[in-house]
């Protein structure tokens, strides 16, 4: 009997030792190898979000040529509350862009739900529209919590979440004409009445809300400081808001980024995703004509990314990495103030 008890205890000890070193089984599926090798990013949002990821595929593939990437954008130019209502109604009103090394494919009449379930996403990003980002009440209405919960409920396990903290409006009157997309009158009037036309005050309001409501939200794995990089580029580094040749400029109109501006913010996102403490080089040398924003920009052909462009990207991204929620020093020009009747 004693021999039997000793044998029994020995077996139990061995089994317990195996149990202690073996991970507990879960019902959570893991990515199959063919999925795991491709890093997949989805952005949900409006035009500023689309500006942010338009060249992200190109940047990641250029800087990390041995890895595979997929970037997608489920797009309609709406505020976050409108996206929420479309989700609740499962409205098929979105354009769905999927980028590859040759450009992109676009599908119309898509729901946000179908985009969330289309791939095994590693990262999902969303942001607010430009003016709501400056308004504190927009961060108290539950829209952010709704989006976070909906994304987590309708994506596969392991997805990370990011918030894209976007930029201030420009002030250069060249952006109101010269075949640029004309702003609605109330957009410029509101800029003047609410912020005194001051670009720095506009961005200061953005930073305050991001610090208080987004950086403190543990649900976000990343907060992309694209707005800080753009603000530094214009106010400290001296990149013009607008340029007649549409070459070395940050904006294409009253709020949206130029082709170069889009490349700059893509590098900001790339640096943060992969944990860079310093961006040392920019290896994208060309934006192809077909990937430029519209036929107007395409008239100028391919956009060569010169060392001047690259220096601006490196300086702006590195400032934003070190000072993510700060209004940059006003050294490149006098304080930018909108002049509008």
C-alpha positions in Angstrom: 0.0 0.0 0.0 2.8 2.3 0.9 4.5 1.6 -2.4 1.3 2.4 -4.2 0.9 5.7 -2.4 4.5 6.7 -3.1 4.0 5.9 -6.8 0.7 7.8 -6.9 2.3 10.9 -5.3 5.2 10.7 -7.7 2.8 10.7 -10.7 0.9 13.7 -9.2 4.1 15.6 -8.7 5.2 15.1 -12.3 1.8 16.1 -13.6 1.8 19.3 -11.5 5.3 20.2 -12.6 4.2 19.9 -16.3 1.1 22.0 -15.5 3.3 24.7 -14.0 5.4 25.2 -17.1 2.7 24.8 -19.8 0.6 27.8 -20.8 -3.0 27.5 -20.0 -5.2 26.8 -23.0 -7.6 29.6 -24.1 -10.3 29.8 -26.6 -8.7 32.8 -28.2 -7.5 32.0 -31.8 -4.0 33.0 -32.8 -2.9 34.4 -36.1 -1.9 31.7 -38.6 1.6 32.1 -40.0 0.5 33.6 -43.3 -1.4 36.3 -41.4 1.3 37.0 -38.9 3.9 37.8 -41.4 1.9 40.7 -42.8 1.5 43.8 -40.6 -2.0 45.2 -41.2 -3.2 48.7 -40.5 -6.8 50.0 -40.8 -7.8 53.6 -40.4 -11.5 54.5 -39.8 -12.2 58.1 -40.5 -12.5 61.2 -42.6 -10.1 63.2 -44.8 -7.5 64.1 -42.2 -7.2 60.4 -41.4 -6.9 59.6 -45.0 -4.1 62.2 -45.4 -2.3 60.4 -42.5 -2.2 57.0 -44.0 -2.1 57.8 -47.8 1.7 57.1 -48.0 2.0 54.9 -44.9 2.3 51.7 -47.0 5.1 53.3 -49.2 7.0 54.6 -46.1 6.9 51.3 -44.2 7.8 49.2 -47.3 10.7 51.6 -48.2 12.1 51.7 -44.7 11.5 48.0 -44.0 11.8 46.2 -47.4 12.1 42.7 -45.9 8.7 42.9 -44.2 5.1 42.7 -45.7 2.5 45.4 -45.0 -1.1 46.1 -45.7 -2.7 49.5 -45.1 -6.4 50.2 -45.6 -8.7 53.2 -45.1 -12.5 53.1 -44.6 -13.4 56.6 -45.6 -16.2 59.1 -45.5 -15.6 62.8 -44.5 -17.7 62.9 -41.3 -17.3 63.8 -37.7 -16.9 61.0 -35.1 -20.5 61.2 -34.0 -21.6 60.6 -37.6 -19.4 57.5 -37.9 -21.1 56.3 -34.7 -24.5 56.7 -36.2 -23.5 55.0 -39.4 -22.2 52.0 -37.4 -25.4 51.8 -35.4 -27.3 51.8 -38.7 -24.8 49.5 -40.5 -24.8 52.1 -43.3 -22.9 51.1 -46.4 -21.8 54.6 -47.3 -18.0 54.3 -47.2 -15.2 54.1 -49.7 -12.8 51.4 -48.8 -9.2 51.8 -49.9 -6.6 49.0 -49.7 -3.0 50.1 -50.5 -0.3 47.9 -52.0 3.1 48.5 -53.6 1.5 49.6 -56.9 -1.1 52.0 -55.5 -4.5 51.2 -54.2 -7.8 49.6 -54.9 -11.1 51.4 -54.0 -14.4 49.8 -53.3 -17.6 51.8 -52.7 -20.7 51.3 -50.6 -18.9 49.5 -47.8 -19.8 49.4 -44.0 -17.3 49.9 -41.2 -18.2 46.5 -39.9 -17.2 44.8 -43.1 -13.9 46.6 -43.1 -13.2 45.6 -39.5 -13.9 42.0 -40.3 -12.1 41.9 -43.7 -8.6 41.2 -42.4 -6.8 40.2 -39.2 -5.8 43.7 -38.3 -2.8 44.4 -36.2 -3.6 48.1 -35.7 -6.8 50.1 -36.0 -6.6 54.0 -36.0 -9.3 56.6 -35.7 -9.4 60.4 -35.2 -11.9 63.3 -34.8 -12.6 65.9 -37.4 -10.5 69.0 -37.2 -12.6 71.5 -35.3 -14.1 69.0 -32.8 -10.6 68.1 -31.8 -10.3 71.6 -30.3 -13.5 71.4 -28.3 -13.5 69.7 -24.9 -17.2 68.7 -25.0 -16.5 66.5 -28.0 -14.4 64.3 -25.7 -17.2 63.9 -23.2 -20.1 62.6 -25.3 -19.1 58.9 -25.3 -18.2 58.6 -29.0 -14.6 57.6 -28.2 -15.6 54.9 -25.8 -18.2 53.6 -28.4 -15.6 53.4 -31.1 -13.1 51.6 -28.9 -15.6 49.0 -27.8 -17.0 48.5 -31.3 -13.5 48.0 -32.7 -12.6 45.5 -30.0 -15.8 43.6 -30.4 -15.5 43.2 -34.2 -11.9 42.6 -34.8 -9.8 39.4 -34.2 -7.8 39.1 -31.0 -4.6 41.0 -30.5 -5.6 44.2 -32.3 -4.0 47.4 -31.0 -5.7 50.8 -31.0 -4.4 54.2 -31.9 -5.7 57.7 -31.9 -4.5 60.2 -34.5 -4.0 63.6 -33.0 -4.3 65.9 -36.1 -3.2 69.4 -37.0 -4.3 73.0 -36.9 -5.7 74.9 -39.8 -3.4 77.0 -42.0 -3.6 80.8 -42.4 -2.0 81.4 -45.9 -4.6 83.1 -48.2 -2.9 81.4 -51.2 -4.8 78.3 -50.0 -8.2 79.9 -50.6 -7.8 80.3 -54.3 -5.5 79.3 -57.2 -7.6 76.2 -58.0 -7.4 75.0 -54.3 -10.5 73.5 -52.7 -12.4 76.6 -51.4 -13.4 76.6 -47.7 -16.9 77.3 -46.7 -17.2 80.9 -45.4 -18.2 79.7 -41.9 -15.0 77.7 -41.5 -12.8 80.8 -41.8 -15.2 82.9 -39.8 -15.2 80.3 -37.0 -11.4 80.2 -37.1 -11.3 83.9 -36.6 -14.1 84.2 -34.0 -13.1 81.2 -31.8 -9.3 81.4 -32.0 -8.7 85.0 -33.1 -7.3 83.5 -36.3 -4.3 82.4 -34.3 -2.8 79.1 -35.5 -0.9 78.5 -32.3 -4.0 78.9 -30.1 -5.9 76.5 -32.4 -3.1 73.9 -31.9 -2.8 74.6 -28.1 -6.5 73.7 -27.8 -5.8 70.4 -29.6 -2.9 69.6 -27.3 -4.9 70.3 -24.2 -7.7 67.9 -25.2 -5.2 65.2 -26.2 -3.3 65.4 -22.9 -6.5 65.3 -20.8 -8.7 62.8 -22.6 -6.6 60.7 -25.0 -3.2 60.3 -23.4 -4.8 59.3 -20.2 -7.0 56.6 -21.8 -5.4 53.3 -21.3 -7.4 51.7 -24.1 -5.1 53.4 -26.7 -1.8 51.7 -27.4 -0.6 54.6 -29.5 -1.3 58.3 -29.9 0.1 59.5 -33.2 1.3 63.1 -32.9 0.9 64.1 -36.5 -0.3 67.5 -35.6 2.8 68.4 -33.7 5.0 67.3 -36.6 3.0 69.6 -38.9 3.0 72.5 -36.5 6.8 72.2 -36.0 7.4 72.0 -39.8 5.6 75.4 -40.4 6.3 77.4 -37.3 9.9 76.2 -36.4 11.4 74.6 -39.4 9.9 77.0 -41.9 8.1 74.9 -44.5 5.6 77.1 -46.3 2.0 76.4 -45.8 1.5 76.9 -49.6 3.7 77.0 -52.7 2.7 77.9 -56.2 4.5 74.9 -57.7 2.9 72.5 -55.1 6.3 71.2 -54.4 7.6 72.3 -50.9 4.4 73.0 -49.1 2.4 71.5 -46.2 -1.2 72.0 -47.2 -3.3 71.7 -50.4 -6.2 73.7 -49.1 -7.7 75.3 -46.0 -7.2 72.2 -43.8 -6.0 69.2 -45.8 -2.3 68.3 -46.3 -0.3 68.5 -49.5 1.4 65.4 -51.0 4.5 66.4 -49.1 2.5 67.0 -45.9 1.0 63.5 -46.3 4.4 62.0 -46.5 5.6 63.8 -43.4 2.8 62.5 -41.2 3.2 59.0 -42.6 6.8 59.1 -41.3 5.5 60.3 -37.9 3.1 57.3 -37.7 5.9 54.9 -38.9 8.3 56.2 -36.3 5.8 55.7 -33.5 4.5 52.3 -34.6 8.0 50.9 -34.6 9.2 52.6 -31.5 11.9 54.9 -33.0 13.3 57.3 -30.5 14.9 59.2 -33.4 14.3 59.2 -37.1 17.7 59.3 -38.7 17.0 58.9 -42.4 14.2 59.2 -45.0 14.6 56.8 -47.9 11.4 57.7 -49.9 12.8 59.5 -52.9 9.7 59.9 -55.1 5.9 60.3 -54.9 4.5 59.0 -58.1 2.3 61.2 -60.2 -0.6 58.8 -60.0 -0.5 58.9 -56.2 -0.7 62.7 -55.9 -3.9 64.1 -54.6 -5.7 65.2 -57.7 -5.3 65.9 -61.4 -4.1 69.5 -60.5 -1.2 68.2 -58.6 -0.6 65.5 -61.2 0.0 68.2 -63.8 3.3 68.8 -62.0 4.3 65.2 -62.6 6.1 63.0 -60.0 7.2 64.8 -56.8 10.9 64.3 -56.1 11.7 64.1 -52.4 14.9 66.2 -52.2 17.2 66.5 -49.2 15.4 69.6 -48.3 12.2 67.7 -48.0 13.9 64.9 -46.0 15.6 67.3 -43.6 12.2 68.9 -42.8 10.6 65.4 -42.2 13.5 64.3 -39.9 13.4 67.5 -37.9 9.6 67.6 -37.5 9.2 64.0 -36.6 12.0 64.1 -34.1 10.5 67.1 -32.4 7.1 65.4 -32.2 8.8 62.3 -30.7 10.4 64.3 -27.9 7.6 66.9 -27.4 4.4 65.1 -28.4 1.8 67.5 -27.0 3.5 70.9 -27.2 3.1 74.0 -29.4 6.5 74.2 -31.1 8.7 77.3 -30.8 7.6 80.2 -33.0 11.0 80.9 -34.7 10.5 80.4 -38.5 8.1 83.4 -39.0 5.9 85.8 -37.1 3.0 84.2 -35.4 0.6 82.9 -38.0 -2.7 84.8 -37.8 -5.6 84.4 -40.2 -6.5 87.6 -42.0 -10.1 87.3 -43.2 -12.8 90.0 -43.4 
